[in-house]
Every structure is written in C-alpha cells, then in structure tokens.
Amino acid sequence: MNRVLFVTSECVPFIKTGGLADVCGALPKNFDKTYWDVRVIMPNYTCIPWEIRQNFRYITSFYISAGNYIQNKYVGVFEYEYDGIKYYFIDNEEYFNCPYPYGEVKWDLQKFIFFDKAVLSVLPGINFQPHIIHCHDWQAAMVPVYLKNEFAGDSFYWGIKTIMTIHNLKFQGIWDVKTFQGLTGFSNYYFTPDKLEQNKDANMLKGGLVYADYITTVSSTYAEEIQTPYYGEGLEGLLYSRRLDMQGIVNGVDCDIFNPQTDSKIDYNFSIKDFRNIKHKNKTKLQETLGLLVDKKKFMIAMVSRLTDQKGLDLIDYAFDRIVDDFTQIVVIGTGEKRYEDMLKYFAWKYPDKVAAIISYSDDLAHKVYASADAYIMPSLFEPCGLSQLISYQYGTVPIVRETGGLKDTVTPYNEYDKTGTGFSFANYNGEEMLDTINFAKRVFFENKRDWNNIVERGMSLDFTWTKSAAQYEEIYNYLMGNF
C-alpha cells in the first residue's frame, strides 16, 4: 500500500477560508483506495464546528521544542474518519484556540512552524510512515526543511519524499532572520540566498520550495507564469531553476457538492438534457428573492468572490455603468476590501432593479446564483487555478474570464465562425477589453441563442472531476517512489 500524508492549514468540512480547503477536502478521497492510503493532518482549531470536534478521538500527547521561542510545547493528537479518509489534528490551545485560522503574521509564522515540526514528530506515535508527504502552501513549508535536517538522522524518516504545492504564490510567510532562528532553531547555514533567505529576510515558502523533492501548482499556465518576474513574487529565479521538477495540475470540482441534478440548495434541479427548459426558473426565483426585475430574458452576470484587486474588481468598477443596461443584471456575493464593498453597495443603490450586492457569504445563496446566472465574470489580475469557472460549467453558466493561470487552461474562447469554445476570454488586463468581451457574450446570448445553448452544453460536458486530477498526482507519487 502506498502511503501519502497531506499537510494543510485548512480542509473541508472542518475549516475553510479559500480554495485550499476545497482541494485538501476533495482530492484525498479520489485516490484508488486499493493502492493508496491517503491521510490528512491539520491543526485542531477551536473554530472547527463543535458538532464535528466532539467526535474526535484522542490518540496521544507529548511535548516538543524548536527554537528558543518555542520551548516545551504541548502536542496533542486527535483522529477522525470522514468519507473514508483518516484525519489527524494537532492540538495546542495556545496556538489554535482562535475564532479564525489566520491572524497577525508573526503569530501565524510561530504557530505554523510549531505545527510543521509537530507533524513530523507525531508520525511514529500514530504508527504511520508515509512514502510521500504532500505539503500545501507556506503554512506547511517547513516540513521539507525539518525533514532534511533535524529529522534526517532518524531512520524512521529515511526515504520519505516531499511535494510542495503552491496554491497562491503571493502568500509566503516572510519575517526577519533573527526571529526565524528563534522560532526554528536553525543555524546560520540555512539563512543564505540559496536556502531560506530572501532580501535579507527569511521566507518559509522559499524553504519548502528549495528542500521539497517536487513542486506542483494548480494549473499549467500558472506554473509557467510564476517563472517570470511579473507573477513570480520574487521567487521566479528559484522556480525557473526547479522547472524540471515542477508541474501544474488543474484542480477539480467535487461533483457530490456541485451538481445541478441533485443540489438541494437550488430551487429547480436540472441537467444537460433539460437546462434549456428549467435553468431559467432558477433565475426568475432568484430575481424575486433579491428584489430584481423578474424577467427570464434578462442577461444575468454573476460573481461570487473575495472582493480584492486580484479578482479584477477595479476593472469591474471602471466599466460598471456600461455593463449594466436595460437588458442586463449583475449579482455579486462576497466580502473583502471596503472600497469594493462600498462600490457594490453604491451600484446596487443606483440600479436597484438591475444590481444585487450581497456583502456577506452564504453558501446556500452561492449555489442559487451559480444555478441562476447566464454568465460568470472572472477578470482576474492573476488566478492560480480558480474554482468558480469550473463550478459555473457544472451549472450551465458561461464563464467570461481574463486569460491568466487556470482561467486560460480551463476556458476555451468561443469562436463564432467554427462554433467552438466553452466561454469568453480576453488577454490584457484592461477594462475596455473586458467590456468588449462582455458585449460579445451579450450579442451571442440575445442574437444567437442556439449558439449560446451549445456553449452551455459544451461546458456542462467537460470533465473537471477530482478523479482526473488525482490520476495526475498518482503519476508524480509513483515517480518519486520509483514505481515505474
């Protein structure tokens, strides 16, 4: 049996702040259990819902130390099985008693350095010796570093390979070297430009990328983009040097959750066979719920997103008055930067029967929006993978995206001459170019409804299941373990 351990700071259904949790919740259960024993380890946050936490089973506890700032700290280990996957939880109330998984940067660095060392320390106690440790984002990046130094002398850890997956390169875990040495106990040897040091500071993610045996990220285009200065966030040189040990694998969609045929959160279930007759019923129901003009013929554009610069909200702001017209409605769900929250509130006030801005997050409402809208807008500045466009496909909602990262990999632009494509896209980060693309989509929707429905059908036919992604990860695992 091939043994794999996922190390993550968040995971559905326990705690979620972003797409990382979706990946670590869905991917492990899509490996063939005949050959793969995939388990997950994460912090035991007190903000994990009590109805789940109360079922955790205590396994063991002990104390560990790292640098001078992390001395004689309690490590409790709990276990829980869900959907056939075994989950482990590292317990320490000093670090993980919190209303939200992340907080002040320096404190986050300390608690995740503690967590990473604890992950390796618990393995003998839970009697699990993985062939592969799969580390996700900067919060897990010290695992490969510790494995190659402090734990290298223990035969229990010999032969374990590590993979570092970048979900978003923008977040790296950076602080001054002196503090890092106090937290980790690492000598000066590790704080050089070819290891953890970057611009005279220490960088957790960089350490993981240097010491991991293999690197993955969440789309092929993003894997190429991050080797360039524009997208590389200061690590482009390192990533270029490791390009032969790096691969992009597009995330998948959990079809148990996002399935218009079975989704209990939407008002009218439908499939690829009957969306033409049923999908618009969800639209009129949502219009009624949100106080928009009820008319199935309106072109409804949706966005369910964090409200940040990364998501292209400045382009939306620039073109908003020209996107909205007598034939178009916009529905946005999300929270984020105050200026964008205020912007959306303003436009919802200005166009009350055309614009709905829900400045909060409701999973139930998000499902209704995906099932109701005609188009989904993602004009991202950068997008490592993006899940929203994949979810939109499931619900027959056509994505309009900027060609970057995973959006470029997953959305084939519509060609009106040969009648191909699954969505609409534009290349440059430019408000006029985005507006032209939206207007093109509108023209197809209103003037060539048959072509529009064929775009919808092609999108709903795409296979972005996690099984496909898991098969690609299996190839990497087998390569690292020498199973050819």
Disulfide bonds with the S-S distance in Angstrom:
none
